[in-house]
Amino acid sequence: MFDFDPDPNLVPNILDTDEWKEFMSIANPKYKVTSSSSFADNHMPKEAARIHKEMTFLFCGYEGTVEKHNAEWVKNHILRAIDEVGREHIGCLCSDSTGNVKNGKALAKLELPTVLTLPDCCHHIALTIKDITNLEEFKPMIKTLKATIQHFGHSDSATKKLEHVRKEENVTEGLVTVGKTRFATHYTAAVALDRCFPFIQDLLNDGSIQIKDKDVVATFTGRMRATEFQLALAQYIRIIGPLARSLWALEASQTNAAHVFLFWLAMDAELKDLFALDISKTEIDCELAQKITRIFNSHYKEFIEQSPDDPYFTTFFLDPCYVRSNILKSSSPSTIPEPIIRLSAQVTTLSNTDADQTPNPKAYCRVKTALKNILRCEVELYQRNPSTASIAPLMKLVGNAKALAEEFDTQLVACSRGEYPFSDPLGSKSVLEWWQELSLHPKGRALAFLGVKIVPVRGRMTDLEIEVDSDIDLDSSGLKAVLPKEIYGLSPILAGLTEEAHEAVGTSLNGPMNVRDVDWDKV
């Protein structure tokens, strides 16, 4: 049976359908079809218990129970994990903003200047939600929310009665506990209580359940208190909803840095529209809206604008779907009061000669600054150690750093304007595939090298994920390692060509080239 229905997401009720019974009778006329209830209540738990009993794990971690998990400790383990794979194969480090992890990542960046460092998008949205949840306006509601859920968590009788009532009304989901480690846990609990509120109210009013907490009882039985609580609950759900849904969407495995910036825009738009409504419709006063606005803008500034290498805005710009979008007319489009670009000092000092040729000059300057710094680190690594630099194949083709800088400058302008070869439509290709094709084009290769490097960056922490050359045997290279808890994940990319590709263009990884110094500030 498990060979036919191995996926836990498949509904066991399919076993009760006439089609399934007919299929099984054709396969084996003597077989008596198992009912869905028997399958769900008997066979599945037994199989799960068997798997759990026989399951073995291969876990390779770092023993550090008696060590100080400071920045230096984190850095050493980051480098240790990276060296297992090869530094030339790592493109990105992503972590939350815990002090020791953030500082350890910065120390690792000093030794690996070509590696991008990113803050984790899900953690920053979760912190934004946390700060809004902790506002004084929501504290009474949150207190009652927790107390209500706690009562039902400790009373099987009350839980069963609530379950019976809500199922009669075709409400399939009940209350949800507030967890300590789950993202947006107060939001999911609030949504659950909101749909169960009238049922709990009826159970209390007719005496079917008793709750000792007088404040909770007053909230559900008093007309004024009930109205105030439901209003606060509705406000919280409407405010946090866009943030929570964005957070969950960004947990998807195919999330990249451009998606992260796009969802910050979406959260901003939702909050702007909400706060623009008449106060009689939302009951969200100006003071509360201003507090939430300040929290949102503060986290946006820390996460997007102050991120090293500016990966989120830059990757969004490099997406051919958005490169000429009107949203790029402002470089800080996700700040709620006004979508105005706030450029750092080094950006405003750039020459506007080439920027004036582009549809969005300020966004162009900001992206050029970020990409120029990445390109400079790649060239400097090539000067020190050509054999391990991922830019080596491109340098062989271009000839020298000055020519590379000129190509980069010209191609970024062309990309911003949607000119050949950047006029090629995306079509059914992914953004990464689009840039990979351009990497073979003489008029797109310099910018495409950076596009291939930065576009796959996910912007969220995962388990150790490594993309490597096809000639590396993952099964025999001992890469089945898990980073320590403090280093939740690497999201590396492999930038560069394989040895076979080098030979195809008549180049070799061996031997340095004559690289002339370039004044990158003038690029």
N, C-alpha and C positions, 0 to 999 in steps of 0.2 A: 504493500500500500504506500509506503513511504517513497518508493521509486516513482510512483505516479503523482504523489502529492508531497514533494519534499520541501516546498516553499512555505514557511510559516505565515506568509502574507496571503496565501490562498485560503479562501473561506472553506472550512470543512463541510458546510451545507451543500456544496456541490455534489457530495456523495449521496444525497437524497434525491437528486434529480433523476428523471426518467432516462435521460441520455446516458448518464453514468451507469445506471443499472443495466441498460441495454448493452452498453459497451462491455461491461464485466461478464454478462451472461454469454456474449459471443466469444469472449476470450476464454472463459471456463464455465460451461453450463452447470457444473457441480458446485461452483463457488457461491456462498451465501453472502450477499453484499452487506458490508459493515455500515451501520448507520453513522451519521455525522456526530451524534452525541457520544456514541461509543468510541469513535475515533478521537474526538476531542478530549473526552474525560478519562479514557483508559489508555489507548495505544500511544497517543502523543506524550503524556506524562511519563509513561514507562520508557519510551524511546529516549526522551530527554534525560531521564535518570541514568540510563545505560551509557549514553554519550558522555555525560558529566563524569561518571565513574571511570570510564576508560580513557578520557581525554588526557593528553600530555601536552605540556607547553615547553617551548624552547625560549627561555628568557635570558638575555644577556644584559645586565645592568651594571651600575657602578656602585660599589660599596662605599658609603660615605657617612655612616651613622655617627662616627666620632670626629668627623671633619667639619670645619666651618664652610658652609656653602656660600662663600663670598664671591665677588666678581671674578677673582683670579681662579677660583675652583671651577666656576661655570665656564670660563674661557678655556681652561685646560681640557675640559671634557668636550667642549665644542670642537676644538682642534683635533682631539683624539678621534672623535667620531668621523670628522671630515677626512682625516688622514687614512682611515680605513678604506675610503673610496678613491681618494686622490683629489687634491685641492683644485685641480683644473676642471673637475666635474661639478663643482658646487657653484651655484649662482645666487643663492639667497638664504638668509637667516631670518626666521620669523619667530617672535616670542611675544608674551604679554609684557606689561610695563613694570613688573616686580623689580625692585631696585637692583638686587644682585644679578638677575637675569639680564636686565637692560644694560647694566654696566659691563657685565661679562661679554655680552654681544658686541658692545662698543670696543672692548679690548681685542676681541677676535677680529673685528673689522680693521684694526691697526695692522694686524699681520696678514689680513686677506683683503686688501683695498679694493679688489675687483668684485667682491661679494656684496650684494645689496643687503641692507638690513631693514626690516619692516616691523612695525608694531602689528599685533594681531587684531584684525578687524572685529571679530566677534567679541573679544574681551573689551574693546573700547566702547562698542555699542552697549554691552552689558553694564559697563561702568556708568554710561550716560543714563541708562534705565535706573540703575541703583541710586544715583544722585537725585533723580526726579522723584523716585519712590520715597526717599528720605526727607522730602520737603514737609514742613509743618502741616500744610494743608491736607496731606494724605495720611498723616500719622494716626488719627482716630479711626479712619476707615481700615487701615492696615491692621491695627490692633484688634478690631472686631473681626476682621477676616481671619486672622490667625486663631483667635479664640474659638470661633465657630468651627473651623476645620479641625482644631485640636479636639473639640468635644466629640465630633463624629468619628475621629480617628480612635478614640478610646471607648466608644460605645457601639458594639455590634448591633444592639437592638435598634438604636436610632438610625444607624446606617442602613439596616434592612428595611425599616419603615420608609425611609427616604427613597430607597431604591424602588420599592413597590409603587410608591406614589408617582415618581417621575416616569417609570415605565408605562404606567397607565396613560400618561400624557405623551407617550412616544418620545420622551427625552432619554436618549440612550446613554449619555455620559453623565457621571456624577461629579462629586467634589474631587479636587486635586490638592494634594498636600504641598506645602511650601518647603522646597528643598534647599539645602545649603550650597550645592554645587551646580545645580542646573541653571542655565541661562533663562532670564525673564520668568523666573518661577512665580513671582508675585502676580504677574500678568495672567499666567495660565490659571492660577488659583482664583483670581478675581473674575475671570470669564466663567469659570466653573460655578462659583458662588452666585453670580448674576443669573445664570439659567436655573439654578436650584432655589433661588430666594423665595419665590412664591410658595413652593412646596414646603420649605422649612417653616415659613410663616403659618401655613395652614396646620402643620403638625403641632406647632406650639400653641396656636389659638384653640385647637380642639383637645389639647391635653394629651396627645399621643406620645409626645416626648417631653422630657424635662431637662432644662439646661441650668446649671448652678450659677453660671456667670450672669449677674443681674444686668450688666450693660448689654450683653448679647441678647438677653430676653427682651429688654426694653427696645433694642434696635428692631427686633422682628415683630413686636406686638404693639408698640406705640406708633401712631400714624405719622407724627412729626419726625420722630427719630428714624423711622423706616424710610421716609421720603428723603431725608438728608443723607442717609447712608447710601441709598440707591443712586442718588445724584452724584455723590463722591465716587462711587463705584463706576458709574457710567463715564464720568470725566476721566478717571484714571485709565479706563480701557480705551477710550478714544485717543488719549494722548500717547499712551505706551504702545498701542496696537501697531502703528507703522514701524516703530523701532523694533519691536519683538519679531514681527514678520520679516523684516529686513535681515535681522540677525539669523533667523532660522534659514532663510534663503541662502545667505552667505556661507552657511555650513556645508553647502553642496560640494561634492568632490571636484566639480569643474569650475569652481569660482576662480576668477583671476582678479588682478588689481583694478582693472577697468570696471568690473562689476561692483567692486567695493565703492568706488567713487560714484558710480551711477546710483547705488542704493542710498548713499548719503544725500544725493540730490533728491531722491524720491522721498526720503524722510523729511527733508527740509520742505518740500512742496506740500506734503500732507499737513505738517504743522502750520505752515503759512496759511493754508486754506482754512484750517480749523480756527486759528486765532483771528482770521478775517471775518468770520461769521459774527452776527449780532450776538451780544452777550445774553440776550433773552433766549437764544436757541441752545447755547452751550453752558451757560452759567459759569463760564471761565472768566474771572475778572482780569483786569489789566495787570494787576500785581502778580498774579499767578502766571500769566502768560509771559511776563517779563522775566520772572525767575527761570522758567523753563527755557526761554530763549537764551538767557545767559549761560545756562548749563550746556545747552546744545552747541552754542557757538564756541564755548571754551573747549569742549571735547573735539569739535571739528578742527579748531586751530591746532591743538596739540597733536591730533592724529594725522590730519591731512597736511597742514601747512608746515608743521615742524618735524615731519618725518625725514630722516636722513635720505638723501637721494631723490626725495619727492616722487616716489614711485606711483602713487595712486593717480594724481593729476596727470602725470606724464603718460602713463599707460592708457588712460582715457583719451588723451590727445592723440596717441598713436593708433587708436582704433579708427579705421577708415570710415566707419559709420558716424563718428562724432567729430572728426578733425576740423570740420568747417561748421560745426553746430553753433548756433547763436548763444548757447549757454557759455561758450568759451570767451565771449566778449567780456566776461567777468571772471577773474582768477580765483575769487572766493565765492563761487555761486551758491554755496550751501550755508552761508551765514544768514540767519532768518531775517533780520531787519531790512537789509538791502543786499542785493547780489552784486557786491562791488569787489573788484580785485584788490587785494592787499599784497603788493609786491615787496619782497625783501630788498634791502639796500643794494645788494650785489646785482639784483636783477635790473633795477632801475638805472644802473650805470652802464648797461649794455648799449652798444651802438644801435640806433633805430633804423640804420640804412636799409638792412635787409628786412627788419620787422615791419617797416612801413609797406612792404610789398605783399604782406600777408593779410588775410581777412580779420584775424584776431591778434594784433601786434603784442598785446600784453601777455596773452597766453603763450604766444610763440616765444617771447623772451624768457618766460619762466621755464618752459620745456627745454629750450636751448641750453640754459644754464645747467639744468639737471643732466641732460644727455652729454653735454660737454665734459662735465666732471667724471661721468662714467667712462667716457671714451679716453680721457686723459689717463685714468688709472689703468685701463687696459694697455695703452701704449707704453706706459712706464713699466708695467710688468714685462712686456715684450722686450723692452730694452735691457732689463735685468736678466731675464731667462726666456729666450725665444721658444725653447722647446716645450715649455708648459703653458704658454700663453694661448688662450683660445682665439685671440685675434691674429695669430701667426699666418694662417692661410690668406686672410684679407690683406695683411701687410705685404705678403709676397706678391699679390696681384697689383696693389696700389703703388708700391715702390718705396715710399717714405712717409713719415708722419705729416709733413707739410701737405703733401698731396691728399692724404687721408682727411686732414682738417678741411681742405678746400672742398672735397667731395661731400663731406658731412654738411658743411654750410649750405652748399647749393641744393643738396637733396632735401634738407629740412624745409627750405623755402618752397621747393617744388611740391613736397608732401602737403604743406600747409595750404597751398593753392590748388591742390588736386590736379597737378599737371603730370604729364607722362614722365615716368612709368607708373606713377602713383594714382593715375586715373583709372586703372584697371578695377572693375567692380568686384566686390567681395564674392558675390554669388553664393554658391553652396560651400565655399571654402571657409574654414575657421580663420580667425584673425592671425593665428600663428602660421597657418599654411600660406596665407596671403603674404606675410613677411618672408617666409622661407623661399617662396618663389622669387621675390624681389632680391634676395641675397645673391641670386645668380645673375642679376642684371647689372651691367657696368654703371648704369646711372641710378641705381638704387641700393647697391651693395653696402655702402658705408652706413647709411641710416638703417638698413635692414639688419645689419649685424647687431645694432642696439635693440631693434624691434624684436628680434629672435631671442635676445637675452632677457628683456624685461617683460614682454607680453605674457609668457607662461607663469609669471610669478603669481601665486595664489592669494597672498595677503592674509592667510589664516594658518594657524598651527595645525599640523597633522602629525601622525607618526612618521618615523624616518622614511622619507620618500626620496629616491635617488634615480635620476635618469642617467644612464651611462652609455658608453659606446657599445656597439653590438659585439665587440670582441671580448667584453668582460663577462665572465661566467659568474652570474650571481650566486648560483648554488655552491660554487667552490671557493668563493672569495671571502667567505666569513662575514657577510653583510647582514646577517640576521641579528642585528643589535637593536636595542631599544635605548633611546637616550634617557638620562635620569629625569626625574619628575620636573626638575627646575628648567630643563631644556625640552619643552614639550615636543618640539618638532623642527625639522628642517624642511624647506620646500625648495630644493635645489633644481636647477635646470642645467642642461648640457649645452653650452654655446660653443660652436666650432664644428669643424668637419672631421670625419674619420681619416685614417691614414690612406685608405683607398681613394677618398675624395681628393686628398692632397696630390696623390700620384696622377689622378685624372687631369688635373690642371697643370701638371708638370712642375710641381713644387715639392719641397721636402720640409719636414719639421726640423731637420738638423741644420745647425750653423746660423750664427747671427747675421743680421743685415745691417747696413749702414743707415742708421736712423738719425736724421737731423733733428735737433731740438726745435720745438715749436712753442711760441708764446701763446699758450692756450687762452689767456685773458683777452687776446686780440682776435680770437677765432669768432 
